[in-house]
Each structure stands twice: as structure tokens, then as C-alpha cells.
Amino acid sequence: MPVRRDEILLYFEKLRRLRREHAPICYGVAIATVAIAGIARWSLEGVLPIGPFFTFFGATMFAAFLGGLGPGFVAVILSVLDIGYFFMAPPFHMSWADGAAIGLFVLGAATSVGLIALLNEAIDRVARQEQTTRLILDTTPAGMIAVDRNGVITLVNATVEKLFGYSPDELIGRSIEVLSYRSSRHVP
């Protein structure tokens, strides 16, 4: 059965609910993610030739994807503090190159957080539109069925269940012919 939009949105529904209803958890995850990134960066010291920002980009993006804009920016700020304190010279002894590197990290991480926040907002809008469309379809008194080019049912409303006796889950993904067979059986 092909994947429908509402199935894709179900994957994001838990994240959307987490951002809406459990903001403190999102901020806690942002803090924990930066701490894990710091530990990972510290453990890779001398093993891989990486800069001090390597693990922190992923942490900021994960915090933004999971928690949204606020936790994403908290992760950026905590990352800068972590990098500055543990992996670079103290602020008053920092070279111009180190300062420029931190500035570029902040610019790149903040841009990533902003783009991920826009992606989250787009997903939220699509989910709201899908809910509105579903509400309109289910309150329409006429039975509505959508089929693809091959005659496979892709969408039905609640009235179809009353008319034919099939639930929407039983119809979606099946051939439209199942309805003509069902109605022909009930014809006296």
C-alpha cells in the first residue's frame, strides 16, 4: 500500500506533541545533547583530526529538530560556552582566528537552527491543513471516495462507511471494484 500524507504526519505527531506539551523536556534534551557532544568531542581528542565544533553542529540541529527554535538556540549558546571553556583558550587570550571560528560556528549553527525551525513549522502547517481537510470531508453528508489512476481507493469519508458498511481502513488501498461487488450482493 502506498504511503499517504497522513501516515507521514503520524511519524511527526509525537515530536509535535512533545514540543507543544513538554517544553521543559525539550530544553533538558538540548542541555543533555550539548553535554553528550562535549563528551564525544573530548573522547575524540587526538583520535581524529577534528576541530572543536565537529560534534556540536549535530547537537544543535538535533535539539532544534526535537524541541524547536528555543531549545535549538539554547544548544547553540551552551555549545559556544562549552567550546570556549573546554576546547579553546580563555576569552582574553583567544586569537582572532579562534574568535572568528566561534563567530562562524554561531552563524552556521544559528542558521541551521532557524532552517530546522522553519521545517518544523511547515510540518505543523501541513498537519493542521490535513486535520482541517479531514474534518471537512468527514462532516460532508455525501459519501466521498478518491481513487488513483489504477482504481485503488486513496481516500474515503465517514459517510462511505454508513453507505457501504466498510470502515475507511478496510477500503483504503483496495480496488474500487470492492464497492460494486458489495453493493451488487445487497441488491435484491
N, C-alpha and C positions, 0 to 999 in steps of 0.2 A: 504494500500500500504506500503511495507517495506521501511524503511529509507535507503536512498542511501548515499554514502560518500559525494557527492556534497551538499546534504541537510545539513549534519552535518557541513560542512565547511561554509555554509551560516551563521550559528549561530556565527561563529568566525570572519566572514568577517568585521563586524563593529568594533570589537576590533582591528583587524589587521590594518584597515584604520585609526583608532584613533591613534595607535602607530606610524604609518608612517607619517601621515599628521598633527597631532596636538600634538606634543611633549610637548609644554608648558602646555596644558591642563592636560596631564598625570602627569607632575610634580606638578601642582596645586592640582590635586586629591590626590597625595601622601601626600602633606602637610596637606590637609584637613582631610585625613584619620587618620593621626597621631594625629591631634588636636581632632578629634572625639574620638579616642582611649583614649587619655588623659582625656577627659571629662567623658567618660564612666568609666574609672578606678577610677577617683576621686569620681564619684557618687556611685560607689560600695564599697567605703572605709567604712569598718565597717559592711557592709551588708553581704558580702561574705568573707570567709577567703581565699583570693587570694593573690598571690604575685604581685609585682609591674609590672611584664611583661605580665600578662594574656591577656589583651586587645591588646597589641602592636604586638603580633605574628600575629593575624588576619589582623591588619592594614598593616604590611609589606608584607604579602602574597597577599592581595588584590591589593596593589599598584604595586607589581611585575606582577600580572596577567593582570591587566588593562594596565599598562604603559610599562612594560618590565624591563630590568635589571637596567637602570639608575634610574628611579623613585623608584624601589624597594630598591636600596641601599640608596637613599636619605631618604626613610622612615625608614630604619634601623638606620641611623645616627641621624635623628630627634627623633626617639624613645629613643635612648640612652640618648640624651640630655634632653628630656622630663622626662624620668625616673630618671636620675641623679639629675635634678634640683628640681622636684616636689615630688618625692616619696622616695628618699634616702638621706642620709647625704651628706653634701658637700664633694667634691673630696678629700680634705686634711684631712677630719675627717672620711672618709669612712673606714669601717673594711675590712680585707682581704676577708671575706666571701661575702661582698657586691661587692667588685671588681671582685671576681671570678664569682658571679652570673651575673654581667653585661657581663663579658667575655663569659660565656656560652650562654647568650642571643644573643650576637653578632654572635657567631659561629652558633647557631641554626637558627637564622633569616637569616643570610647571606647564609647558606646552602639552606634554603627554597627558598630564592630569586633566587639563582643560578639554582635550580632544576625547578622552575617555568619558568625561562627564557629559559631553555633547552626545556621544554614542549612547550612554545610559538614558539620557533624556529622549533620544529618538526611539529607543526601545519602549520607554514608558508611554510615549505618544501612540505608537503602533498598538500597544496593548490596550490603551484606552479606546482607540478607534475600533479595535476588534470587539471590545466589550459593548460599545455603543451599537455597532452593526448587529451583533448577536441579539441584543435587546430588541432592536427594531424588527429583525427577522422573526424572533420568537413571539412577538406580540401582534404580528400581522395575522388577521383571521384567515387568509388564504394560504393553502399549502404551497410552499416554495421548494423547488428542487433544482439544484445546479448540477450539470453533468459536463464532463470534459469531451474532447473530440471522439474518444473511444466509447462513449456512452457509459462511463463509470461515474457514479454519483460522488460529487465532491462536497456538497452542502445540502442540508435539509433544515427546515424549521420545525418547531414543535407541533404545528398543525398537521404536518405529514404523518406524525405518529398517530394522531387521532384518526386520520383518514384511512391509513393502511395497516395500522397495528404493529408497525416496526418501530423500534427506537432509532434515533439518529445514528447511534453507534453500530446498529445492525445494518444500516443502509450505506453509510459512507464507505467507499471503496468497492462496492458491489456494482454490478451492471444494472442499468435502469430497467432491464427486462424483468428483474425480480418483481417489480411492482405490477407489470402487466400480467405476469403469471399469478401473483397473489390476487389481483382483482378478478381475473378470469375464473379462479377457483370459487369465488364467492358469488358469482353471477348464477342465479337460479336457472 
